């Protein structure tokens, strides 16, 4: 490995660490309370080096959104390996419930970020957060379509809205069991859709 290759590899590692740290710290603290120094510390990168990779905090917020989108792609990619769309949807619910302690402490990573960014005047980053949520909605809708159910888009909104709602309540009440009980309710609802052909 040449010196220039090593330098590039170290640079890529620092950028990756900063991106992952931005996603974690912004989720825990929110955009307004988070400083570039907070992210640098969490990433183990000297604060002066951050500006080589990200010129502003907004660029770090964009990186955090990209990290959330990547995590979503990884999850849905793993679920796509399941042959049955109903199992994929149930697997998604199980993944949400599996993060119940994090949800109870901090809420949904993308949902809380989208809500906070929506209050800003520039109206740019909130659209990017919405794009990540749209990607989830589109994936969920595809599963309902594969199940042959009518109103697949409406069912997708119902499922994702339920997740956002249970995350919000679990966070507001600091009660992870809300995620558990509501996850079980969502699983029963999914079963009823395929048993009845549709649920109104």
C-alpha positions as CSV (number, residue, x, y, z in Angstrom):
1,X,0.0,0.0,0.0
2,X,1.4,3.4,-1.0
3,X,1.6,6.4,1.3
4,X,-1.1,8.2,-0.8
5,X,-3.4,5.2,-0.6
6,X,-2.9,5.1,3.2
7,X,-3.7,8.8,3.5
8,X,-6.9,8.3,1.4
9,X,-7.9,5.3,3.5
10,X,-7.4,7.3,6.7
11,X,-9.4,10.2,5.3
12,X,-12.3,7.9,4.3
13,X,-12.3,6.3,7.7
14,X,-12.5,9.8,9.4
15,X,-15.3,10.8,7.2
16,X,-17.2,7.6,7.9
17,X,-16.7,8.0,11.6
18,X,-17.9,11.6,11.5
19,X,-21.0,10.6,9.5
20,X,-21.9,7.8,12.0
21,X,-21.2,10.1,14.9
22,X,-23.3,12.9,13.4
23,X,-26.3,10.4,13.1
24,X,-25.9,9.3,16.7
25,X,-25.3,12.6,18.4
26,X,-28.0,14.5,16.4
27,X,-30.5,11.8,17.3
28,X,-29.6,12.0,21.0
29,X,-29.2,15.8,21.3
30,X,-31.1,17.3,18.4
31,X,-29.7,19.8,15.8
32,X,-29.9,22.9,17.9
33,X,-28.1,21.5,20.9
34,X,-25.4,19.7,18.9
35,X,-22.1,21.4,18.1
36,X,-19.5,20.4,15.6
37,X,-17.2,19.8,18.6
38,X,-19.7,17.3,20.0
39,X,-19.7,15.3,16.8
40,X,-15.9,15.5,16.5
41,X,-15.5,14.2,20.1
42,X,-17.9,11.3,19.5
43,X,-16.0,10.4,16.3
44,X,-12.6,10.7,17.9
45,X,-11.5,13.3,15.4
46,X,-9.8,16.6,16.2
47,X,-12.4,19.3,15.8
48,X,-10.1,21.2,13.4
49,X,-10.1,18.2,11.1
50,X,-13.9,18.2,10.8
51,X,-13.8,21.2,8.5
52,X,-11.7,19.3,5.9
53,X,-14.7,16.9,5.4
54,X,-17.7,19.1,6.4
55,X,-17.7,22.8,6.1
56,X,-20.8,23.5,8.2
57,X,-23.1,21.8,10.7
58,X,-25.8,21.6,8.0
59,X,-23.4,19.4,6.0
60,X,-23.1,17.1,9.0
61,X,-26.9,17.0,9.3
62,X,-27.1,16.0,5.6
63,X,-24.5,13.3,6.3
64,X,-26.6,12.1,9.3
65,X,-29.6,11.8,7.0
66,X,-27.6,9.9,4.5
67,X,-26.5,7.6,7.3
68,X,-30.2,7.0,8.3
69,X,-31.0,6.4,4.7
70,X,-28.2,3.9,4.5
71,X,-29.4,2.1,7.6
72,X,-32.9,1.9,6.1
73,X,-31.5,0.5,2.9
74,X,-29.5,-2.1,4.8
75,X,-32.6,-3.1,6.8
76,X,-34.9,-3.3,3.8
77,X,-32.3,-5.1,1.8
78,X,-32.0,-7.8,4.5
79,X,-35.8,-8.1,4.6
80,X,-36.1,-8.3,0.8
81,X,-34.3,-11.6,1.1
82,X,-37.4,-13.1,2.8
83,X,-39.6,-14.7,0.1
84,X,-42.9,-13.6,1.6
85,X,-43.9,-9.8,1.7
86,X,-46.0,-10.4,4.8
87,X,-42.9,-11.8,6.6
88,X,-41.0,-8.7,5.3
89,X,-43.5,-6.4,6.9
90,X,-43.6,-8.3,10.1
91,X,-39.8,-8.3,10.1
92,X,-39.9,-4.5,9.8
93,X,-42.2,-4.3,12.8
94,X,-39.9,-6.6,14.7
95,X,-36.9,-4.4,13.9
96,X,-38.8,-1.3,15.2
97,X,-39.7,-3.2,18.4
98,X,-36.1,-4.3,18.7
99,X,-35.1,-0.7,19.0
100,X,-37.7,0.1,21.7
101,X,-35.2,1.2,24.3
102,X,-33.6,3.7,21.9
103,X,-37.0,4.9,20.8
104,X,-38.1,5.4,24.4
105,X,-35.1,7.5,25.1
106,X,-34.7,9.5,21.8
107,X,-37.7,8.8,19.5
108,X,-37.4,7.7,15.8
109,X,-34.1,8.9,14.4
110,X,-35.5,10.2,11.1
111,X,-38.9,11.3,12.5
112,X,-37.5,13.4,15.3
113,X,-34.9,15.0,12.9
114,X,-37.6,15.7,10.3
115,X,-39.8,17.4,13.0
116,X,-37.0,19.6,14.2
117,X,-35.8,20.5,10.8
118,X,-39.3,21.5,9.7
119,X,-39.2,24.4,12.2
120,X,-36.2,26.0,10.5
121,X,-36.8,28.8,8.0
122,X,-34.6,27.5,5.1
123,X,-36.8,24.6,4.2
124,X,-34.1,22.5,2.6
125,X,-32.9,19.9,5.1
126,X,-36.5,19.0,6.2
127,X,-37.2,18.0,2.6
128,X,-34.2,15.7,2.7
129,X,-35.5,14.1,5.9
130,X,-38.9,13.7,4.2
131,X,-37.2,11.9,1.3
132,X,-35.8,9.3,3.7
133,X,-39.3,8.7,5.2
134,X,-40.7,8.6,1.6
135,X,-38.2,5.8,0.8
136,X,-39.6,3.8,3.8
137,X,-43.2,4.5,2.7
138,X,-42.4,3.4,-0.9
139,X,-40.8,0.1,0.3
140,X,-43.8,-0.7,2.6
141,X,-46.2,0.1,-0.2
142,X,-44.4,-2.3,-2.5
143,X,-44.9,-5.1,0.1
144,X,-48.6,-4.4,0.3
145,X,-48.8,-4.4,-3.5
146,X,-47.0,-7.8,-3.6
147,X,-49.6,-9.1,-1.2
148,X,-52.2,-8.2,-3.8
149,X,-54.1,-5.9,-1.4
150,X,-56.1,-2.9,-2.6
151,X,-55.2,0.6,-1.2
152,X,-51.5,-0.4,-0.8
153,X,-50.5,3.3,-0.4
154,X,-53.0,3.9,2.4
155,X,-51.9,0.7,4.2
156,X,-48.3,1.9,3.9
157,X,-49.2,5.3,5.5
158,X,-51.1,3.5,8.2
159,X,-48.2,1.3,9.1
160,X,-45.5,4.0,9.0
161,X,-47.7,6.5,10.9
162,X,-48.3,3.9,13.6
163,X,-44.6,3.5,13.9
164,X,-44.0,7.2,14.2
165,X,-46.9,7.5,16.7
166,X,-45.7,4.7,18.9
167,X,-42.1,6.0,18.8
168,X,-43.3,9.4,19.8
169,X,-45.4,8.1,22.7
170,X,-42.7,5.7,23.9
171,X,-40.3,8.7,23.9
172,X,-42.7,11.1,25.6
173,X,-43.6,8.7,28.3
174,X,-40.1,7.0,28.5
175,X,-41.9,3.7,28.1
176,X,-40.4,1.1,25.7
177,X,-43.2,-1.3,26.4
178,X,-45.4,1.0,24.2
179,X,-43.3,-0.2,21.3
180,X,-43.8,-3.8,22.3
181,X,-47.5,-3.7,22.7
182,X,-48.1,-1.6,19.6
183,X,-45.8,-3.7,17.6
184,X,-47.8,-6.8,18.6
185,X,-51.0,-4.9,17.6
186,X,-49.5,-4.0,14.2
187,X,-48.5,-7.7,13.6
188,X,-52.1,-8.7,14.3
189,X,-53.3,-6.1,11.9
190,X,-51.0,-7.3,9.2
191,X,-52.3,-10.9,9.7
192,X,-55.9,-9.6,9.6
193,X,-55.2,-8.0,6.2
194,X,-54.1,-11.2,4.6
195,X,-56.8,-13.3,6.4
196,X,-59.6,-11.0,5.3
197,X,-58.2,-9.7,2.0
198,X,-58.4,-6.2,3.3
199,X,-59.1,-4.2,6.5
200,X,-60.9,-1.0,6.7
